[in-house]
């Protein structure tokens, strides 16, 4: 009987100890380069891949302004979260959110009037 109680007590202490361990921060992907107004180079530990921003139509009203805005929002090393939407000939198409404040880059570009929103992603964001 004592062995059963001590085993239960040990399990309870182990569970309590695990609850005391602080949560580890999320290790999102890292922006390596903003290559164009539609394409990012993203690194994830030992891999690197191209990501095309989703929720935007193929034509941009002002690609140079969109590129400048993206570079301002995504300096090298910015941690991001990718929400995959599609794969276009080996290039991941995704919504990209900064980890620090949750800014969705496609929404930000649309609110700034720098891209045309793709209705396939639902209602366009309010300004």
N, C-alpha and C positions, 0 to 999 in steps of 0.2 A: 504494500500500500504506500509506504514512504517513497519508494522509487517512482511510482506513478505521480505522486504529488510533486516530487522534486523535478521530474521531467516536464510536467505542466508549468511549474514555476520557471524553469529554464526557458521554455518556449515563450512564455509571457515576457520575460526580461529581454529576450532576443527581439521580439516584435517591438517592444517599447524602445529599444536601442535603435532599431531601424527607423522609427518615427522621428528620432532626434537628429538624424543625419540631414544636413541642409540640402535643399534642392540644388542641383547643378545647373548652371546657366545653359541656355540653348546654344548649340554650336551651328548657326546657320551658315549658308554658303557665303562666300566673300566675293565682292565685286573686284575683278582684276582690271577691267577696262570697259569704258563706254565706247563702243566701236562706231555706232551710228545712232540716229534718232530712233531706231527700232531694235538694235542688236547690242547685247551685252556679252562680255566674256566673264564667266563666273568660275570660281575655283571652290572645290570642296575637298579639303585636305590634300590628297595627292592627285586629284583629277582636275581637268579644266574643260569647260564646254561652252558652247554658244547658246544663248537664250534670247529668243525674240519676244518682245513684250506683246502680250495678248490684249484683247478687247479694243483693238484699234483697227480702223480700215486701212487699206493699203496705201492710200494717199494722205500725206500730211500737208496742211496748209503752209507751214513754214518749217521745213526739216532742220534748217540751221538753228533756228530759235529753240526747237525741241531738243536738239543735240546739246546746246548750251545749258538749257534747263536741266536736262538729265545729268550732265557733268557736274552741275552745281549741287544736285541732290544726292549724287552717288560718287563721292570721292573714292579713290582706290582704298580697298580694305573695308568698305562699308559692309556690314553683315546684313544679309537679306534672307527672306523666306520665299521659296518658290511654290506656287500653286499651279501645277501643270494643267494645261488645257488641251494640248495637241502636240503632234510631232510632225514637222514639215521637212521632209527629206533629210532627216538626221538632226535637225535643229529643234530643240525644245521650245515650244510656245507656251508661255506661262504668265500668270499675273505675278508681279514681283513686289514684295512688301519689305520695307526696311524693318529690321528687328527693333531698333531703338524706339521708334514712335508709331510703327504700324502703317506708315504712309504707303498706300498703293500707288505705284508710279504711274500706271495707266490712268487712274482716277485723277491724280495731280496734273498730268499732261492735259487731260480733257477739261478739267476745271480752268486751266490756264488758257484754254482755247488753242492749244498747240497740236492737237490730234483730233480726228473725227472718231467718235465712239462707235464701236461695232454693236449693233442691236442684239447680236447673238449672245452677248454677255448680260442681257437684261436691260433694264432702264438706264439711261445715261445718268451719271452722277450730277447732283445739284451743285451749282457753283457756290 
